[in-house]
């Protein structure tokens, strides 16, 4: 899924005509960063191999893997490839009952047939096109959605946060009604920081929270107004996700009814503007009101929404792939290297008729790094702590594979020293810096900075905290249970072209290829930066693997308290 405007910078250079020809080969004994050559042959197994990284991405993002969607033939090919590679390196199976996998039981729900949606307002009826005007889905345990003339109510940012003295819902009764909500939280466009940490979005700003809170309040449905800046991605990404099957963990019928509204989705801002105008309201003016704690929900005139579509629900099993390298003196302690293997599979055709959303950058690059780390660590001396190399499923469906692992850990979480999650390393060559997602208030951020400096590089904190990316990658599933965890991604300061070039490439990627068919490996792929970043993950991982130190959550972290509750296990 899920993306930092800074750390998820990598782009396909073919999108930008000004890009210089990429370097395709890298000397096997060196990683070139910022004009400095760092010897890599002091690492086991000959060091990080950029050509191996590129090969993994090329294979995983090939058409044969069909976009790596969970519970599809593409998953089967992906899982088998990962197992074969881990076996080749001499790693041991780390999954359930001595296997290489951890089965993750889920429910898959997808729209079955056409979606009919009609907006009625001021006596006129307008048909809404699914994927164009709105995206509509459902995770309710039902065979069909059939909603007739449900009134629309604007509930601002849809947040109830007692600890921040904030409640957008006040006393509104949402039963039988559709809640219209804004994405992000109330500080995003405010002139001054307020209740929500200024530009650093909280979990209340996430779309997942919006759906959950509205369900708790009995809403008939939720429509989030899409805006590119506060969402941090364009409508093409919403359409791609919103027209794909949904996945959920297995729940009892009672739990599923309580957790999910009958219909959920997004609407275009242009539709919202017209909807508000026809109700005698100004969208921007109402949005400004929603930035204050005094906001009260407002009915959108006489507007009602009718929605009808069939649902296909089925129980499926998808899989996390887990390899391990047993530790020595402290084998009961663990360090996890993770990346999600899933992408978006086969979807609607793009302008060229291409339907396969290959997920090369997002996140075959991360999986390639986990594979290469497994190879290099397996070629070296036995670590003190046990190392786990985990390819997680269903990240794009809401961090589901990581959440399942965290709920059913294969190594005790209280003795898991750290999770180093990898996302979207770059195909565009080396950068002077490396980054992590969000502001985690965890000592691992300082550790990453230290190992980067040791290699002549720098660490760049995520400057776009308003995007809330700390909550949008697999490490969050571990962090919320107290395990020190970060997601590591590429920097922005390119050795050729600097920050300006990095931003140019990043913006082009997100405008055209993020979650789209053109997120693909190409022969111009330059894995030198990918290799340099993987080397830093190795450096940090090796230090953790052979250390008696336990990374810590810093003061002010919401995860510090839960970690402290298991302190005795680490003495």
Secondary structure, DSSP 8 states (H G I E B T S, - for coil): ----TTTT----GGG-TT---------TTEEEETTEEEE-TTSGGGS--HHHHHHHHHHHTSGGGTT--TTSHHHHHHHHHHHHHHHHHT-EE-SGGGSSEEEEEEEEEEEEEEEEEEEEETTEEEEE-BTTTEEEE--SSSSEEEEEEEEEEE-TT--EEGGGTEESSTT---BT-EEEEESS-TTTT-SS--TT-TTS--GGGSHHHHHHHHHHTTBSEEEEEE-HHHHTS-HHHHHHHHTS-EEEE---HHHHHHH--SEEEEEEHHHHHHHHHHTT--HHHHHHHHTSTT---EEEEEEEEEEEEEEEEEEEEEEEEEEEE--STEEEEEEEEEEE----EE-S--TTS--EE--IIIIIHHHHHHHHHHHHHHTS---SEEEEEEEES-STTTSHHHHHHHHT-SS-GGGEEEEEEE----SB--BSEEEESS---BHHHHHHHHHHHHTT-EEE--S-GGG-GGGSSTHHHHHTTT--EEEEEE-S-BTTTHHHHHHHHHHHHHHHTTTSTT----TT-BTHHHHHHHHHHHHHHHHHHT-S----B-TT-TTHHHHHTTGGGG-
